[in-house]
Amino acid sequence: MPETAAYTTRPYVADDEAGVLTLLRHVLGTGRAFARTTDFWRWKHFENPFGSSLMTVAVNSEVVGLRAFMRWQFRADAMILTAVRAVDTATHPAHRRSGVFSLLTSQTVDRARTEGVDLIFNTPNRISLAGYLKLGWTFVGRPRLLVKVLRPLRVARALVTRGEPEARAGEDAWVLSLPQPDALCLREDLGKLLGANDQACGGRIRTIRTSEFLRWRYCHAPSLPYHARWREGPHLAAAAILRPSHRRGLREILLSELLLTDGTRQQAAAMLSEVLRSTDADYVLAHAPARSIHADVLRTAGFLPVPRNGPYLTVRPLSPAGTEAIATSMARWHLSMGDLEVF
């Protein structure tokens, strides 16, 4: 077991849960869109259909450091890539600048490589990007975000004043008047739509989506309220999964998933138009790769590029398959807004 005068490191065990949550709350606070509860922790790291997370802790009399890699899977052409997503990381303030982050990262990377993981990916912020590059990550690019402004005056006022617009009555209780995604995820024909949507992504690197994955990601997430809308045809023709949120006093909707086929562009565009007409949000935020069917549908629905690009996407290949699959260009990737959400 690696050791310094201040702490030792080892793989996470179940008895670490309380200490890890205490550390995360102390260092990171409560998430903007979620609470760091026991239910959220277990959902995120142990109920994931891709598998339980790889985690390493630094401890002395308490947990003073954490590095967590959440399991993920991608498809690239006909290749399945086993991946992990670098997520929760925290170092107690009393142990900063003592190498905790670098040591935990190095050990967790080694464990991932030993287990046959093909690549690591994550979306660090601008401040932490340099640290990841120093540790061997590669900067891929910044996904292009798309926006549909529904309340121009409110959005313009927020941009000009850089302050909080006047709150609306009942703001805390704002929800979307759309069904929960459970009904969508239980449909027998969802698998057919997911397969067709996968083909519509072409050979780009994309998350492997199954009914089980969507139920975990969008139906069972504690404190993350998702909603769904879908379009009927002879079979399920198109579907969207959305999450209401607040940002700088504005009502935001994240279009987390847009599922469609090459032959259902019109149905998908009509479905989005219905959603946009029925919501009281100020704007809707989405992502789709350039020159994709998904981007075409969003443009038809009136979405425009956001002047400032989205989060920083970084990767670290751990196997020949991972090295072969990745490229230092966003054009190789077909991610959804749900893939880019930090949760």
C-alpha positions in Angstrom: 0.0 0.0 0.0 1.6 3.4 -1.0 2.1 5.5 2.0 3.2 9.0 3.0 3.5 10.5 6.5 0.1 12.0 6.1 -2.1 9.3 4.4 -2.3 5.9 2.8 -4.2 5.0 -0.4 -6.3 2.0 -1.3 -9.3 0.9 -3.3 -12.7 2.2 -2.1 -14.7 -0.1 0.1 -18.4 0.1 1.2 -17.5 1.4 4.7 -15.9 4.5 3.1 -19.3 5.8 1.9 -20.0 8.1 4.8 -16.5 9.6 4.9 -16.5 10.1 1.1 -19.8 11.9 1.1 -18.6 14.1 4.0 -15.5 14.9 2.0 -17.4 15.7 -1.2 -19.9 18.0 0.6 -17.0 19.8 2.3 -14.9 20.3 -0.8 -17.5 20.5 -3.6 -20.7 21.5 -1.9 -24.1 20.4 -3.3 -24.4 20.1 -7.0 -26.4 22.8 -8.8 -28.9 20.3 -10.1 -28.6 17.4 -7.6 -28.0 16.7 -3.9 -25.0 14.6 -2.7 -27.1 12.1 -0.9 -26.5 8.4 -0.2 -29.2 7.5 -2.8 -27.5 9.7 -5.5 -24.1 8.2 -4.7 -25.3 4.6 -4.9 -27.3 5.3 -8.1 -24.3 6.9 -9.8 -21.6 4.5 -8.8 -23.2 1.2 -8.1 -26.4 0.9 -10.0 -24.9 1.9 -13.4 -25.7 -0.9 -15.9 -22.1 -0.6 -17.3 -20.8 -1.7 -13.9 -19.7 -0.3 -10.5 -17.2 2.6 -10.6 -13.5 2.3 -10.1 -12.6 4.3 -7.0 -9.5 5.0 -4.9 -9.3 6.8 -1.6 -6.6 8.5 0.5 -7.2 8.0 4.2 -5.6 8.7 7.6 -8.1 8.9 10.4 -10.7 9.9 7.8 -11.1 10.0 4.1 -9.0 12.9 2.8 -9.0 12.1 -1.0 -11.1 10.5 -3.6 -10.7 9.6 -7.3 -13.7 8.0 -9.1 -14.0 6.6 -12.6 -17.5 5.8 -13.7 -18.0 2.9 -16.1 -19.1 3.7 -19.6 -19.3 2.0 -23.0 -18.9 3.4 -26.5 -19.4 2.0 -30.0 -17.1 3.1 -32.8 -18.0 1.6 -36.2 -18.4 -2.1 -35.3 -16.1 -1.8 -32.3 -17.2 -1.7 -28.6 -15.0 0.3 -26.4 -14.9 -0.2 -22.7 -14.5 3.2 -21.1 -14.5 5.0 -17.8 -15.5 8.6 -17.1 -13.4 10.6 -14.7 -15.9 12.1 -12.4 -15.8 12.8 -8.6 -12.5 13.9 -7.3 -11.8 15.7 -4.1 -8.8 16.4 -1.8 -9.3 17.7 1.7 -7.9 21.3 2.0 -5.4 20.2 4.7 -3.8 17.8 2.3 -3.7 19.9 -0.9 -0.3 20.2 -2.6 0.8 16.9 -1.1 0.3 14.9 -4.3 -3.0 13.3 -3.4 -4.7 14.1 -6.7 -1.8 12.9 -8.9 -1.2 9.7 -6.9 -4.9 8.7 -6.8 -5.2 9.4 -10.5 -2.2 7.4 -11.3 -3.3 4.4 -9.3 -6.9 4.5 -10.6 -5.6 4.7 -14.2 -3.4 1.7 -13.5 -6.3 -0.3 -12.2 -8.4 0.7 -15.2 -5.6 -0.4 -17.6 -5.2 -3.7 -15.8 -8.9 -4.4 -16.1 -8.8 -3.9 -19.8 -10.4 -0.4 -20.1 -9.8 1.1 -23.5 -10.1 4.7 -22.7 -10.8 7.4 -20.1 -12.9 10.5 -21.0 -14.2 13.5 -19.1 -15.1 17.1 -19.4 -12.9 19.1 -17.0 -13.4 22.9 -16.6 -10.9 25.4 -17.9 -9.0 25.6 -14.6 -8.5 21.8 -14.2 -7.8 21.2 -17.9 -4.1 21.9 -17.6 -3.7 19.4 -14.8 -5.3 16.6 -16.9 -3.1 17.4 -19.9 0.0 17.2 -17.7 -1.2 13.7 -16.5 -1.4 12.4 -20.1 -4.9 13.3 -21.2 -5.5 14.6 -24.8 -7.7 17.6 -25.5 -10.2 16.6 -28.2 -12.2 19.8 -28.6 -15.2 21.7 -27.3 -18.6 20.3 -28.4 -20.7 22.9 -30.2 -23.8 23.9 -28.2 -27.0 24.9 -29.9 -29.7 27.1 -28.4 -33.3 27.9 -29.1 -34.3 31.2 -27.4 -38.0 31.2 -26.5 -38.1 34.4 -24.3 -35.7 36.8 -26.0 -36.3 39.8 -23.7 -35.6 37.9 -20.5 -32.5 36.2 -22.0 -31.2 39.6 -23.3 -31.8 41.2 -20.0 -29.8 38.5 -18.2 -26.9 38.7 -20.6 -26.7 42.5 -20.4 -27.0 42.9 -16.6 -25.1 39.7 -15.8 -27.5 39.5 -12.9 -30.6 37.6 -11.8 -33.7 38.6 -13.8 -36.8 39.2 -11.7 -38.1 35.9 -10.4 -41.4 34.6 -11.6 -44.1 33.5 -9.3 -43.8 29.9 -8.4 -40.3 29.7 -9.8 -39.2 27.0 -7.3 -42.0 24.7 -8.4 -41.4 25.0 -12.1 -41.7 21.7 -14.0 -42.2 20.6 -17.5 -45.8 19.6 -18.4 -44.5 16.4 -20.1 -44.6 12.7 -19.1 -41.8 11.1 -17.1 -39.5 9.0 -19.2 -40.5 5.8 -17.5 -43.3 5.2 -20.0 -40.9 5.7 -23.0 -38.3 3.4 -21.5 -40.8 0.6 -21.0 -42.0 0.5 -24.6 -41.3 -2.7 -26.4 -40.4 -0.9 -29.6 -37.8 1.4 -28.0 -35.0 -1.0 -28.8 -35.8 -0.7 -32.5 -35.6 3.1 -32.3 -32.3 2.9 -30.4 -30.9 0.6 -33.1 -32.0 3.0 -35.9 -30.7 6.0 -34.0 -27.3 4.2 -33.6 -27.2 3.8 -37.4 -28.1 7.4 -37.8 -24.9 8.3 -35.8 -22.8 6.7 -38.5 -19.4 5.3 -37.5 -18.7 8.0 -34.9 -17.9 7.3 -31.3 -21.2 7.2 -29.4 -22.6 5.9 -26.1 -24.1 2.5 -26.3 -27.8 3.1 -25.5 -30.1 0.4 -24.3 -33.5 0.5 -22.6 -31.7 -0.5 -19.4 -29.2 2.3 -19.7 -31.9 4.9 -20.4 -33.9 3.7 -17.4 -30.9 4.1 -15.1 -29.8 7.4 -16.6 -33.1 9.2 -16.9 -35.7 7.3 -14.8 -33.9 6.4 -11.6 -31.6 9.4 -11.0 -32.4 10.9 -7.6 -33.1 14.6 -7.7 -32.6 14.9 -11.4 -36.0 15.4 -13.0 -36.2 14.3 -16.6 -39.2 14.3 -18.9 -39.9 12.8 -22.3 -41.8 13.3 -25.5 -42.1 10.9 -28.3 -43.7 10.6 -31.8 -45.8 7.7 -32.8 -45.8 6.1 -36.2 -46.2 2.4 -37.2 -43.6 2.1 -34.6 -41.9 4.6 -32.2 -40.6 7.2 -34.7 -38.7 9.7 -32.6 -38.2 10.6 -28.9 -36.7 13.4 -26.8 -35.6 13.4 -23.2 -35.4 16.8 -21.5 -34.4 18.2 -18.1 -35.7 21.5 -16.7 -33.2 23.6 -14.8 -32.4 27.2 -13.7 -29.4 29.3 -14.7 -28.9 32.9 -13.7 -32.6 33.2 -12.9 -33.6 31.9 -16.3 -35.6 28.8 -17.0 -33.4 26.4 -19.0 -34.3 23.1 -20.7 -31.5 20.7 -21.6 -32.4 18.5 -24.5 -30.5 15.5 -23.1 -31.4 13.0 -25.8 -32.8 13.2 -29.3 -33.5 9.8 -30.7 -34.5 9.5 -34.4 -34.0 7.5 -37.6 -32.9 8.6 -41.0 -36.5 8.4 -42.2 -38.1 10.3 -39.3 -36.6 13.7 -39.6 -39.9 15.4 -40.2 -41.6 13.6 -37.3 -38.7 14.5 -35.0 -38.8 18.2 -36.0 -42.6 18.3 -35.5 -42.2 16.7 -32.1 -39.6 19.3 -31.0 -41.9 22.1 -32.3 -44.7 20.8 -30.1 -42.4 20.7 -27.1 -41.2 24.3 -27.8 -44.7 25.6 -28.2 -45.9 24.1 -24.9 -43.1 25.1 -22.6 -42.7 28.2 -20.5 -38.9 28.0 -20.5 -36.7 30.9 -21.5 -34.4 28.8 -23.8 -33.5 25.2 -24.7 -29.9 24.0 -24.9 -28.8 21.1 -27.1 -25.9 19.5 -28.7 -25.5 17.6 -32.0 -22.4 17.0 -34.0 -22.0 19.1 -37.2 -23.2 17.5 -40.4 -25.4 15.0 -38.6 -29.1 14.1 -39.0 -29.6 15.3 -35.4 -28.1 18.7 -36.2 -30.3 19.0 -39.3 -33.4 18.4 -37.2 -32.4 20.9 -34.6 -31.7 23.5 -37.3 -35.2 22.8 -38.7 -36.6 23.5 -35.3 -34.8 26.9 -35.1 -31.8 26.0 -33.0 -28.7 28.2 -33.6 -25.0 27.8 -32.5 -24.1 29.3 -29.1 -21.3 31.9 -29.6 -19.2 30.3 -26.9 -18.5 26.5 -27.3 -19.3 23.9 -24.7 -17.2 22.0 -22.2 -13.7 20.7 -22.8 -13.7 17.1 -23.9 -10.5 15.2 -23.0 -9.6 11.5 -23.4 -6.8 9.2 -22.5 -6.5 5.9 -24.4 -5.3 2.9 -22.4 -5.3 0.2 -25.1 -4.5 -0.1 -28.8 -8.2 -0.2 -29.5 -8.7 3.0 -27.6 -5.8 4.6 -29.4 -7.2 3.5 -32.8 -10.7 4.7 -32.0 -10.0 8.2 -30.8 -9.0 11.2 -32.8 -8.1 14.7 -31.7 -11.2 16.1 -33.4 -14.8 16.5 -32.3 -15.8 15.3 -35.8 -15.0 11.7 -34.6 -17.6 11.9 -31.8 -21.4 11.8 -31.7 -22.3 12.7 -28.1 -25.6 13.8 -26.7 -26.3 16.6 -24.2 -26.9 13.8 -21.7 -23.4 12.6 -22.3 -22.0 16.0 -21.6 -24.0 16.7 -18.5 -22.0 16.8 -15.3 -23.8 14.7 -12.6 
